[in-house]
Amino acid sequence: MSATAVDIAADVRAGRRSALDVVEVALAAIAARDGELNAFNTVTADQARAAAAGIDARVVAGEDVGPLAGVPVALKDNLCTRGVPTTCSSKILAGWKPPYDATVVGRLLAAGAIMVGKTNLDEFAMGSSTENSAFGPTRNPHDPTKVPGGSSGGSAAAVAAGFVPLSLGSDTGGSIRQPAALCGVVGLKPTYGRVSRYGLVAFASSLDQIGPFAATVADAAACYDAIAGWDAFDSTSIPEPLEPTSAALGRGVQGLRVGVVSEMTSDAMGIAPDVLARVREAADALAAAGATVTEVSIPACVYGLSAYYLIAPAEASSNLARFDGVRFGLRVDAPTTAEMQRATRTAGFGPEVKRRIMLGTYALSAGYYDAYYGKAQRVRRLILEDFERAYGEVDVLLSPTSPTTAFPLGAKTTDPLTMYLNDVCTIPSNLAGHPALSVPFGTGSDGLPVGVQLMGPALSEALLFQVGAVLEASRS
Ligand code: GLN
C-alpha cells in the first residue's frame, strides 16, 4: 500500500475515497504475496469489509469517523481480539478466541482504523527472527531468503511489503525496533506505562510495551497518538495527560543536544561496519540540521543483555504458568490433573519457550534468587542511573538499532546466544522503561535496510518523532 495512513484517513474522511476500496487494495496485496512471506496468521477479510462499509456509511451520514478512518491495520497475534483467534504463534493457544479486545485494539477501531488480520511472531514474543513460530517463519519482503527480525516480524513485514500502512507490535527487549530496522520501516517502543497493555498476552510484565510500525514517522506518530494514554484496566498505566505528538513533527533539531552512545558504537558490541557507518551519517545529518552532537557513555548498558536474559525469563516463567490446559486452548488428556498439565505443556510449547521457562524458574529458585534475579535487578538500576545522568547532558541518544542487517533464515536458530546478541542496543531502553524509536537510514553493504535508534527520557515520544522526522527527511 503506497499511500500513507495520514493520506488515506484524509481521503476517507473527506469522502474522496471509500474505506471499502482501501481495504480491498490491502486484501488483494495480502492475497498476492503473503503465501510467500507468511506475515499473517489470520486474515479477517469479511470482518474488515463489513467494518469498512460501516465507516463509509458514517461518512455519508456526515459523522466524524476518526483520525485513522479507513486505515487498514495489522495486529501482532499476541493482542487480544474479541472472537478472533489469538495464538501468540503457539500451539498451546489452539482454538482460543478472546472474549474481549485489548485496549489498543479498541482505541484503533474507535479512531476509524480497520483490522485486516493478526500477524506472525516468535512464540510468545520470544525471539529475534520470527523463526520460533508454530506456523513457520515470516520472510523479509526485501529479500525472502532473510529473516524479518523479531519477535514482531509479521507486523514489520506487513508494513514493509505494503500490505498495510500501520501495524502494532510489542517490545520487551527490542521486538518492535529490531524488526523495524531489518524491514526498513519506522518502529516505536513507547515509555513503559504510556500505552495500555490490557489485552496483551504477557511475556515479561515489567518490560512489555505495545507500539506502532509505519512506513513514515508521521504515520507512526498518528498511530501512537491514537493508542497512548491512561487506561483504568492497566495498573501500570501513566496518568499524565497526552499532547498529540504529530504537532511536534515539523520542529526540526536546531539547538538540540544529541549524544552518540559510545558503548553501542564500539567494537566490543559487535556492530557491523556498514551499520556503524550509517549511524555516523545519521549523526552528521542531525549536526547539519543544527543539532549539537557529542559522544556519551552509558557504562552499565554493556550488562543489559545479561540482566535482561535473567529478568525476562523469570517473569515469563511466572506469566506462562497460566497455560495449563484448563482455561485456554490446547488440552492433552491424561489420567490425573498433573499428568494432563505436563502433557499439555510438553506438546503445546516450542523449544525456545521451554528454554525460557526453565531458565526463569532456575533464576527464581531458592538459593539462586539473590545471585541471579536480585543481581540483575541491581544492574537494571545502574542502567537507569546511567541514562538519567546522560539525559542531564543531552536531549536524545543515538545508536544502531540492530548490530547487523537482516540475516539468512536458519543462520542463528541453532545457537540461542548468537540470536540473543541481536538485542544489545535495544534492551537498555526496556530495562530503563524509556521510549526509543527506530528510523530507517539507508542500507548496508548487502543492500538491505539499516535502522538507527533514537532514545530519550520517559515521555519524550514527541521529541523522538521530531528528531526522527529530520533523519527521515535527510534521506529523501
Ligand atoms: N529478542 C528478545 C527476546 O527474545 C526480545 C523479544 C521481545 O522484545 N519481545 O526476548
Boltz pocket constraint, residues with backbone or C-beta under 6 A from the ligand:
constraints:
  - pocket:
      binder: B
      contacts: [[A, 124], [A, 125], [A, 126], [A, 127], [A, 128], [A, 150], [A, 151], [A, 170], [A, 171], [A, 172], [A, 173], [A, 174], [A, 175], [A, 176], [A, 203], [A, 312], [A, 419], [A, 423]]
      max_distance: 6.0
